Amino acid sequence: MNTNVSFEKQTKEVEQWLTEIAEFMDAPERKDWALNALKAVMHTVRDRTTLQEVFHLSAQLPVLIRGLYLEGYKPTGKPMKMNATEFMRMISDNMGPGDEVSADVAFRAVMSVLYKKVSPGELDDIKGSMPKSIQRLWDQIPLKNLSHQNMNSLIN
């Protein structure tokens, strides 16, 4: 069993995720915005998802992103009940002050990268566990095939 931990490899993986999210948001120089978006979207999805699906997804995430995803998680009372408007408001609230990136753009960017990085079947399972109004948010764009060019056309 190899017990060597490569923090360099782990940090490069996170950097790659943040770079891709920032590029989807058409702000390649703003990895801080990408990190805020990643955390806000992941926490909102996590809190609206069943406990079983939370841990299925976490198993597919890189170690450092898994830590971010599970940070502050309280598994009691999950999934939180919310509709699409509340879901997007929670993303916005989780991103903190400022309106540099809308919740809609953050959601699309993060989900697009997630679909590239983890099993689409797992994400489809999570989507299927959501209320129809939130499922429609996922259906508004072709998450599995979204190119950077398509994302730019969605940004205000």
C-alpha positions in Angstrom: 0.0 0.0 0.0 1.4 3.4 -1.0 1.1 5.8 1.9 2.8 8.8 0.2 0.5 11.8 0.1 1.1 14.2 -2.8 -0.2 17.5 -1.7 1.2 19.0 -4.8 -1.0 16.7 -6.9 -4.0 17.5 -4.8 -3.5 21.2 -5.0 -3.0 21.0 -8.8 -6.3 19.1 -9.1 -8.1 21.8 -7.2 -6.4 24.5 -9.3 -7.6 22.8 -12.4 -11.2 22.7 -11.2 -11.1 26.4 -10.2 -9.5 27.3 -13.5 -12.3 25.5 -15.5 -15.0 27.0 -13.3 -13.5 30.5 -13.7 -13.3 30.0 -17.5 -16.9 29.0 -17.6 -17.8 32.1 -15.7 -15.8 34.1 -18.3 -13.5 35.4 -15.5 -10.4 33.2 -16.0 -8.4 35.5 -13.7 -10.8 35.2 -10.8 -10.2 31.9 -9.1 -11.5 33.4 -5.9 -14.9 33.8 -7.6 -14.7 30.2 -8.8 -13.9 29.0 -5.3 -16.9 30.9 -3.9 -19.1 29.5 -6.6 -17.9 25.9 -6.1 -18.4 26.1 -2.4 -21.9 27.8 -2.7 -23.2 25.4 -5.3 -21.8 22.3 -3.7 -23.2 23.2 -0.3 -26.6 24.0 -1.7 -26.8 20.8 -3.7 -25.5 18.8 -0.7 -28.1 20.3 1.6 -30.9 19.5 -0.8 -29.7 16.0 -1.4 -30.3 12.8 0.5 -27.6 11.6 2.9 -26.9 8.5 0.7 -26.4 10.7 -2.4 -24.2 13.1 -0.5 -21.8 10.4 0.3 -22.0 8.7 -3.1 -20.9 12.0 -4.7 -18.3 12.7 -2.1 -16.6 9.4 -2.8 -15.9 10.6 -6.4 -14.5 14.0 -5.5 -10.8 14.8 -5.1 -9.7 14.8 -1.4 -9.5 18.6 -1.0 -12.8 19.3 -2.8 -14.4 16.5 -0.8 -13.3 18.4 2.3 -14.8 21.6 1.0 -18.0 19.8 0.1 -18.5 18.2 3.5 -17.3 21.3 5.5 -19.9 22.1 8.1 -22.2 19.4 7.0 -24.9 18.4 9.4 -26.7 15.3 8.2 -29.8 15.7 10.3 -32.9 17.1 8.7 -31.7 16.4 5.2 -32.6 16.9 2.5 -33.7 20.5 3.2 -37.0 21.3 1.5 -36.8 24.1 -1.1 -38.1 25.0 -4.5 -36.0 26.3 -7.4 -36.2 30.0 -6.3 -35.1 29.1 -2.8 -32.4 26.9 -4.2 -30.9 29.7 -6.3 -31.3 32.1 -3.4 -29.4 29.7 -1.1 -26.6 29.6 -3.7 -26.5 33.4 -3.8 -26.5 33.6 0.0 -23.7 31.0 0.2 -21.6 33.0 -2.2 -21.5 35.9 0.2 -21.7 39.6 -0.4 -21.1 41.1 -3.8 -22.8 40.4 -7.1 -19.9 39.7 -9.3 -21.3 36.3 -10.3 -25.0 35.5 -10.4 -26.2 32.3 -8.7 -27.4 31.1 -12.1 -24.0 31.5 -13.7 -22.3 29.9 -10.7 -24.7 27.0 -10.8 -24.2 26.4 -14.5 -20.4 26.7 -14.3 -20.0 24.4 -11.3 -22.4 21.8 -12.6 -20.7 21.8 -16.0 -17.4 21.1 -14.4 -18.9 18.5 -12.1 -20.4 16.7 -15.1 -16.9 16.6 -16.7 -15.1 15.4 -13.5 -17.5 12.8 -11.9 -19.8 10.2 -13.0 -22.8 11.7 -14.9 -24.9 8.9 -13.6 -24.3 10.1 -10.0 -25.2 13.6 -10.9 -28.3 12.4 -12.7 -29.3 10.4 -9.5 -28.9 13.6 -7.5 -31.0 15.5 -10.0 -33.6 12.8 -9.9 -34.0 13.2 -6.2 -34.7 16.9 -6.5 -38.1 18.5 -6.8 -39.3 19.1 -10.4 -38.7 22.8 -10.2 -35.0 22.3 -9.4 -34.7 19.6 -12.0 -35.9 22.1 -14.5 -32.9 24.3 -13.6 -30.6 21.4 -14.6 -32.6 20.9 -17.8 -32.2 24.5 -19.0 -28.8 23.8 -20.4 -27.1 20.7 -21.7 -24.8 20.2 -18.8 -23.1 17.1 -20.2 -22.1 18.8 -23.4 -21.8 22.4 -22.5 -18.8 24.1 -24.1 -17.1 27.3 -22.9 -18.5 29.1 -25.9 -22.1 28.1 -24.9 -21.5 29.3 -21.3 -20.4 32.7 -22.5 -23.6 33.2 -24.4 -25.6 32.5 -21.1 -23.8 35.1 -19.1 -25.4 38.5 -19.1 
